[in-house]
Amino acid sequence: MNGQTGNGNESEPTKVLLQRKVSEYSKHCIECNRCMDVCPVTKEPFSIKDLNIATQEGQSVPLNIREFTFHCMQCGKCVPVCPKGIHRDHMVRYIKYKLRGKTPWGYKRYLLIKGPNQTGSRRIIQQLFIRSKKLTNKDLACFMETIPEKKADVLFYPGCYIYSMRTMRQALRLLNHIGCCYKVLGGVTACCGAPHLLQGEFDLADECLEQLYQKIKACDPRIILTACAECFEAVEQIKKKYNMNIETLSVAQYLLRYQDKFPVKKIRGKMTVHDSCRFHARSPQGVAAREIVLFFGDLALSPNDQPSCCCSQWNHGSDPNNGLRRENYLAAVKNNAPTLVCNCLTCYEELKKTYTDVEIIDILELFEEALNTPETPEER
């Protein structure tokens, strides 16, 4: 995705930009190994020098580094610890690009129906998926795979998560409740390209981003809302690349601006906020999530004894220790609070798959619960 490395000429194709950057990173690396020390995924022993060599164009990728590459979940924990400011996550991402024809089935399956301009059997599968969803969710069919024809002040961009039916209905209800005048742009044909980018499919990622820009441009919004951290990051990249004067907000951030339209009540007890790789604790989204939790309940500290709180989505199950990491993390959460509030829809859907005693909720559920909770006599 053009420029999503945060450096360089943002008009360059991603593969060209990253090829140049990884070469520069290798020259500046002092091989201190801090990036590998904080890396939470399973990895066989190899030297940083070997990893740097594997990133270079024309160099082969040894088997142990290949396995590590597909285990990498692009959490970015390796970046802040580097004394030279190297993006080790982007270097591994470039190895994924080199290995794009050898990706595990989990990677291929995740991209099977995502993106515009599908051809052949993939297009047939994509169309069958869309039709089945429209038939079984007729109340949402009008929002699926549509591009707003008229200009919109607020554009709600759920992306591929338009097919997360419960969350979609929840978000629409809350936006309607506050009287928001919005249009919806979403669907697998409006994918932001982040799934492709994180798998090393750079050409497809760039294509998705360009197509998304054209669709956003057509409705010329003032505000874009999304509940997915990856979609948020992609929209921010579009703003930078095309110099668009648009405000990007998570749905939770936007609702917080209208908190006076929701009952002021403590509907929950202690809750811990799950910070995603891209909506970290000190980001505006992380700060907003904590404010929302305090509005509806009590905030409990996040566990600090876990090597990672990443949901492990972006290695698509390649690392056999994904489940154990999630279980250990949720067990630590349970010691602090019975409920984990997710600020990113990707994290919510991934962590919900884990069998646990911890209640896992999407942050929008707090707003909806407040509307559903009957008023007490004192409140009336």
VOMAR-58567 format. One record per residue (C-alpha): residue in one letter; x, y, z. Coordinates in steps of 0.05 Angstrom, whole numbers. Example, Ala and Ser with C-alpha at 12.3 -4.5 7.8 and 13.67 -1.06 7.14 Angstrom:
# residues 2
+------+--------+--------+--------+
| type |     px |     py |     pz |
+------+--------+--------+--------+
|    A |    246 |    -90 |    156 |
|    S |    273 |    -21 |    143 |
+------+--------+--------+--------+
# end
This chain:
# residues 380
+------+--------+--------+--------+
| type |     px |     py |     pz |
+------+--------+--------+--------+
|    M |      0 |      0 |      0 |
|    N |     33 |     63 |    -24 |
|    G |     69 |     99 |     32 |
|    Q |     44 |     56 |     89 |
|    T |    114 |     49 |    114 |
|    G |    109 |    121 |    136 |
|    N |    173 |    139 |     98 |
|    G |    195 |    154 |     28 |
|    N |    159 |    176 |    -34 |
|    E |     86 |    159 |    -24 |
|    S |     72 |    157 |    -99 |
|    E |    117 |     96 |   -107 |
|    P |     88 |     26 |   -112 |
|    T |     95 |    -10 |    -46 |
|    K |    142 |    -63 |    -73 |
|    V |    190 |    -10 |    -99 |
|    L |    187 |     31 |    -36 |
|    L |    199 |    -27 |     11 |
|    Q |    254 |    -57 |    -32 |
|    R |    293 |      7 |    -23 |
|    K |    277 |     15 |     50 |
|    V |    296 |    -56 |     71 |
|    S |    364 |    -47 |     37 |
|    E |    374 |     17 |     78 |
|    Y |    351 |    -18 |    142 |
|    S |    402 |    -74 |    133 |
|    K |    458 |    -24 |    127 |
|    H |    438 |     11 |    192 |
|    C |    424 |    -51 |    233 |
|    I |    473 |    -61 |    291 |
|    E |    450 |   -132 |    304 |
|    C |    432 |   -119 |    377 |
|    N |    375 |   -170 |    373 |
|    R |    326 |   -127 |    412 |
|    C |    273 |   -136 |    359 |
|    M |    277 |   -212 |    365 |
|    D |    278 |   -209 |    441 |
|    V |    209 |   -176 |    443 |
|    C |    180 |   -215 |    385 |
|    P |    123 |   -258 |    413 |
|    V |    117 |   -310 |    357 |
|    T |    148 |   -378 |    352 |
|    K |    216 |   -378 |    318 |
|    E |    275 |   -424 |    308 |
|    P |    344 |   -396 |    324 |
|    F |    375 |   -354 |    270 |
|    S |    420 |   -293 |    269 |
|    I |    398 |   -222 |    254 |
|    K |    449 |   -222 |    199 |
|    D |    415 |   -282 |    166 |
|    L |    348 |   -248 |    173 |
|    N |    375 |   -184 |    141 |
|    I |    404 |   -223 |     83 |
|    A |    338 |   -259 |     72 |
|    T |    303 |   -192 |     61 |
|    Q |    347 |   -174 |      2 |
|    E |    322 |   -183 |    -69 |
|    G |    354 |   -243 |   -103 |
|    Q |    373 |   -277 |    -37 |
|    S |    341 |   -343 |    -18 |
|    V |    300 |   -350 |     46 |
|    P |    322 |   -408 |     91 |
|    L |    268 |   -455 |    117 |
|    N |    271 |   -431 |    190 |
|    I |    265 |   -358 |    168 |
|    R |    208 |   -377 |    121 |
|    E |    170 |   -408 |    179 |
|    F |    183 |   -347 |    223 |
|    T |    159 |   -302 |    167 |
|    F |     92 |   -337 |    163 |
|    H |     87 |   -337 |    239 |
|    C |     97 |   -262 |    241 |
|    M |     31 |   -227 |    258 |
|    Q |     56 |   -156 |    242 |
|    C |     43 |   -132 |    313 |
|    G |     99 |    -80 |    308 |
|    K |    128 |    -93 |    377 |
|    C |    197 |    -98 |    346 |
|    V |    196 |    -25 |    322 |
|    P |    198 |     18 |    386 |
|    V |    255 |    -22 |    416 |
|    C |    302 |    -12 |    357 |
|    P |    356 |     39 |    373 |
|    K |    363 |     55 |    298 |
|    G |    289 |     64 |    283 |
|    I |    286 |      4 |    237 |
|    H |    218 |    -25 |    218 |
|    R |    233 |    -98 |    227 |
|    D |    159 |   -113 |    214 |
|    H |    166 |    -82 |    145 |
|    M |    229 |   -123 |    131 |
|    V |    191 |   -187 |    148 |
|    R |    132 |   -162 |    107 |
|    Y |    179 |   -156 |     47 |
|    I |    201 |   -228 |     57 |
|    K |    127 |   -246 |     54 |
|    Y |    126 |   -210 |    -13 |
|    K |    184 |   -252 |    -37 |
|    L |    147 |   -315 |    -14 |
|    R |     78 |   -294 |    -39 |
|    G |     73 |   -356 |    -84 |
|    K |     87 |   -403 |    -26 |
|    T |     38 |   -377 |     27 |
|    P |      2 |   -426 |     72 |
|    W |    -71 |   -443 |     59 |
|    G |    -95 |   -399 |    116 |
|    Y |    -65 |   -339 |     81 |
|    K |    -96 |   -356 |     14 |
|    R |   -164 |   -371 |     43 |
|    Y |   -168 |   -304 |     78 |
|    L |   -158 |   -266 |     13 |
|    L |   -202 |   -312 |    -29 |
|    I |   -260 |   -264 |    -38 |
|    K |   -230 |   -198 |    -17 |
|    G |   -217 |   -142 |    -66 |
|    P |   -245 |   -110 |   -129 |
|    N |   -239 |   -136 |   -200 |
|    Q |   -237 |   -210 |   -183 |
|    T |   -234 |   -257 |   -242 |
|    G |   -247 |   -330 |   -258 |
|    S |   -266 |   -378 |   -202 |
|    R |   -251 |   -326 |   -148 |
|    R |   -302 |   -279 |   -178 |
|    I |   -354 |   -334 |   -179 |
|    I |   -340 |   -352 |   -106 |
|    Q |   -342 |   -278 |    -87 |
|    Q |   -410 |   -267 |   -121 |
|    L |   -440 |   -330 |    -90 |
|    F |   -417 |   -306 |    -22 |
|    I |   -448 |   -237 |    -32 |
|    R |   -514 |   -265 |    -58 |
|    S |   -521 |   -314 |      0 |
|    K |   -509 |   -258 |     51 |
|    K |   -559 |   -212 |     17 |
|    L |   -612 |   -267 |     18 |
|    T |   -602 |   -284 |     91 |
|    N |   -595 |   -212 |    115 |
|    K |   -646 |   -173 |     76 |
|    D |   -647 |   -115 |    125 |
|    L |   -574 |   -102 |    109 |
|    A |   -574 |   -121 |     35 |
|    C |   -582 |    -49 |     13 |
|    F |   -514 |    -32 |     44 |
|    M |   -475 |    -90 |     15 |
|    E |   -427 |    -77 |    -42 |
|    T |   -457 |     -9 |    -57 |
|    I |   -423 |     58 |    -71 |
|    P |   -459 |    120 |    -47 |
|    E |   -483 |    159 |   -108 |
|    K |   -493 |    224 |    -70 |
|    K |   -446 |    265 |    -29 |
|    A |   -445 |    249 |     45 |
|    D |   -423 |    290 |    104 |
|    V |   -408 |    227 |    143 |
|    L |   -385 |    163 |    109 |
|    F |   -389 |     99 |    150 |
|    Y |   -337 |     52 |    121 |
|    P |   -343 |    -19 |    151 |
|    G |   -302 |    -49 |     95 |
|    C |   -305 |   -125 |     93 |
|    Y |   -335 |   -124 |    163 |
|    I |   -402 |   -104 |    133 |
|    Y |   -413 |   -179 |    136 |
|    S |   -404 |   -181 |    212 |
|    M |   -479 |   -176 |    218 |
|    R |   -487 |   -165 |    292 |
|    T |   -435 |   -110 |    295 |
|    M |   -462 |    -78 |    232 |
|    R |   -533 |    -75 |    259 |
|    Q |   -507 |    -49 |    325 |
|    A |   -467 |      7 |    292 |
|    L |   -525 |     28 |    248 |
|    R |   -573 |     30 |    307 |
|    L |   -526 |     74 |    347 |
|    L |   -513 |    122 |    289 |
|    N |   -588 |    127 |    277 |
|    H |   -599 |    139 |    351 |
|    I |   -555 |    201 |    353 |
|    G |   -587 |    227 |    289 |
|    C |   -526 |    220 |    245 |
|    C |   -538 |    231 |    171 |
|    Y |   -490 |    182 |    138 |
|    K |   -477 |    138 |     77 |
|    V |   -448 |     68 |     79 |
|    L |   -390 |     42 |     38 |
|    G |   -371 |    -30 |     51 |
|    G |   -364 |   -100 |     25 |
|    V |   -310 |   -147 |      1 |
|    T |   -306 |   -109 |    -65 |
|    A |   -290 |    -46 |    -25 |
|    C |   -233 |    -79 |     15 |
|    C |   -181 |    -29 |     39 |
|    G |   -123 |    -74 |     18 |
|    A |    -94 |    -81 |     88 |
|    P |   -103 |   -157 |     88 |
|    H |    -65 |   -160 |     23 |
|    L |    -11 |   -113 |     48 |
|    L |      1 |   -153 |    112 |
|    Q |      9 |   -217 |     70 |
|    G |     59 |   -186 |     22 |
|    E |     11 |   -181 |    -36 |
|    F |     33 |   -110 |    -51 |
|    D |      5 |   -102 |   -121 |
|    L |    -64 |   -123 |    -98 |
|    A |    -59 |    -78 |    -37 |
|    D |    -42 |    -18 |    -80 |
|    E |   -100 |    -34 |   -127 |
|    C |   -149 |    -39 |    -69 |
|    L |   -125 |     27 |    -40 |
|    E |   -132 |     63 |   -107 |
|    Q |   -202 |     35 |   -117 |
|    L |   -223 |     55 |    -47 |
|    Y |   -198 |    125 |    -58 |
|    Q |   -241 |    132 |   -120 |
|    K |   -302 |    108 |    -82 |
|    I |   -289 |    156 |    -24 |
|    K |   -277 |    213 |    -72 |
|    A |   -345 |    201 |   -105 |
|    C |   -383 |    218 |    -41 |
|    D |   -335 |    272 |    -17 |
|    P |   -346 |    262 |     58 |
|    R |   -323 |    307 |    114 |
|    I |   -317 |    250 |    165 |
|    I |   -301 |    176 |    153 |
|    L |   -320 |    126 |    208 |
|    T |   -294 |     55 |    215 |
|    A |   -291 |      2 |    270 |
|    C |   -231 |    -35 |    242 |
|    A |   -160 |    -12 |    259 |
|    E |   -132 |    -36 |    193 |
|    C |   -186 |      1 |    153 |
|    F |   -172 |     63 |    195 |
|    E |    -98 |     59 |    178 |
|    A |   -114 |     51 |    103 |
|    V |   -160 |    112 |    103 |
|    E |   -107 |    153 |    138 |
|    Q |    -59 |    132 |     83 |
|    I |   -108 |    154 |     29 |
|    K |   -114 |    222 |     63 |
|    K |    -38 |    231 |     63 |
|    K |    -27 |    206 |     -8 |
|    Y |    -83 |    247 |    -40 |
|    N |    -81 |    306 |      8 |
|    M |   -154 |    298 |     27 |
|    N |   -184 |    343 |     80 |
|    I |   -223 |    288 |    117 |
|    E |   -228 |    271 |    190 |
|    T |   -220 |    196 |    205 |
|    L |   -252 |    170 |    269 |
|    S |   -268 |    103 |    299 |
|    V |   -343 |     93 |    309 |
|    A |   -331 |     94 |    384 |
|    Q |   -294 |    160 |    380 |
|    Y |   -352 |    190 |    341 |
|    L |   -405 |    165 |    389 |
|    L |   -365 |    194 |    447 |
|    R |   -378 |    263 |    418 |
|    Y |   -452 |    250 |    428 |
|    Q |   -449 |    217 |    497 |
|    D |   -503 |    266 |    521 |
|    K |   -552 |    226 |    478 |
|    F |   -540 |    163 |    519 |
|    P |   -564 |    149 |    590 |
|    V |   -513 |    168 |    643 |
|    K |   -509 |    104 |    682 |
|    K |   -459 |     52 |    707 |
|    I |   -484 |    -10 |    672 |
|    R |   -420 |    -51 |    683 |
|    G |   -369 |    -65 |    736 |
|    K |   -294 |    -73 |    723 |
|    M |   -272 |    -76 |    650 |
|    T |   -204 |    -81 |    616 |
|    V |   -191 |    -49 |    548 |
|    H |   -157 |    -92 |    496 |
|    D |   -109 |    -49 |    457 |
|    S |    -98 |    -72 |    385 |
|    C |    -32 |    -68 |    349 |
|    R |    -55 |     -4 |    314 |
|    F |   -102 |     26 |    366 |
|    H |    -51 |     26 |    423 |
|    A |    -65 |     53 |    493 |
|    R |    -40 |    124 |    480 |
|    S |    -71 |    131 |    411 |
|    P |   -134 |    175 |    406 |
|    Q |   -174 |    111 |    397 |
|    G |   -144 |     79 |    459 |
|    V |   -156 |    142 |    500 |
|    A |   -228 |    145 |    476 |
|    A |   -239 |     71 |    493 |
|    R |   -218 |     84 |    565 |
|    E |   -263 |    144 |    570 |
|    I |   -322 |    103 |    546 |
|    V |   -307 |     47 |    596 |
|    L |   -305 |     98 |    652 |
|    F |   -370 |    128 |    627 |
|    F |   -407 |     61 |    633 |
|    G |   -367 |     24 |    686 |
|    D |   -299 |     19 |    720 |
|    L |   -232 |     14 |    685 |
|    A |   -184 |    -42 |    706 |
|    L |   -111 |    -42 |    686 |
|    S |    -87 |    -84 |    628 |
|    P |    -43 |   -144 |    648 |
|    N |     30 |   -125 |    644 |
|    D |     60 |   -194 |    652 |
|    Q |     44 |   -218 |    581 |
|    P |     94 |   -214 |    524 |
|    S |     39 |   -195 |    475 |
|    C |    -34 |   -175 |    476 |
|    C |    -39 |   -182 |    400 |
|    C |   -100 |   -221 |    377 |
|    S |    -55 |   -263 |    330 |
|    Q |   -102 |   -252 |    271 |
|    W |    -51 |   -233 |    218 |
|    N |    -12 |   -298 |    215 |
|    H |    -77 |   -335 |    199 |
|    G |    -64 |   -393 |    246 |
|    S |      5 |   -410 |    218 |
|    D |     37 |   -407 |    287 |
|    P |     15 |   -467 |    329 |
|    N |     24 |   -426 |    393 |
|    N |    -28 |   -374 |    375 |
|    G |    -80 |   -407 |    418 |
|    L |    -35 |   -414 |    479 |
|    R |    -15 |   -340 |    475 |
|    R |    -88 |   -319 |    473 |
|    E |   -106 |   -365 |    531 |
|    N |    -49 |   -339 |    574 |
|    Y |    -67 |   -268 |    558 |
|    L |   -141 |   -278 |    575 |
|    A |   -123 |   -314 |    639 |
|    A |    -83 |   -253 |    660 |
|    V |   -141 |   -208 |    641 |
|    K |   -187 |   -249 |    685 |
|    N |   -144 |   -232 |    746 |
|    N |   -160 |   -158 |    734 |
|    A |   -231 |   -158 |    708 |
|    P |   -286 |   -205 |    685 |
|    T |   -297 |   -167 |    620 |
|    L |   -250 |   -149 |    562 |
|    V |   -271 |    -91 |    517 |
|    C |   -244 |    -93 |    446 |
|    N |   -232 |    -27 |    410 |
|    C |   -217 |    -60 |    343 |
|    L |   -267 |   -105 |    307 |
|    T |   -211 |   -151 |    282 |
|    C |   -188 |   -164 |    353 |
|    Y |   -260 |   -175 |    377 |
|    E |   -275 |   -227 |    325 |
|    E |   -209 |   -264 |    335 |
|    L |   -210 |   -265 |    411 |
|    K |   -283 |   -288 |    411 |
|    K |   -259 |   -354 |    381 |
|    T |   -220 |   -370 |    445 |
|    Y |   -254 |   -412 |    498 |
|    T |   -249 |   -370 |    562 |
|    D |   -285 |   -349 |    624 |
|    V |   -272 |   -276 |    606 |
|    E |   -330 |   -240 |    574 |
|    I |   -306 |   -209 |    509 |
|    I |   -346 |   -152 |    481 |
|    D |   -340 |   -100 |    426 |
|    I |   -338 |    -29 |    453 |
|    L |   -402 |    -11 |    416 |
|    E |   -440 |    -60 |    460 |
|    L |   -432 |    -12 |    519 |
|    F |   -471 |     42 |    482 |
|    E |   -525 |     -8 |    461 |
|    E |   -531 |    -37 |    531 |
|    A |   -541 |     33 |    559 |
|    L |   -600 |     42 |    512 |
|    N |   -628 |    -27 |    529 |
|    T |   -621 |    -21 |    605 |
|    P |   -688 |      0 |    637 |
|    E |   -687 |     64 |    677 |
|    T |   -692 |     58 |    752 |
|    P |   -748 |     96 |    789 |
|    E |   -696 |    145 |    813 |
|    E |   -673 |    160 |    742 |
|    R |   -745 |    169 |    719 |
+------+--------+--------+--------+
# end
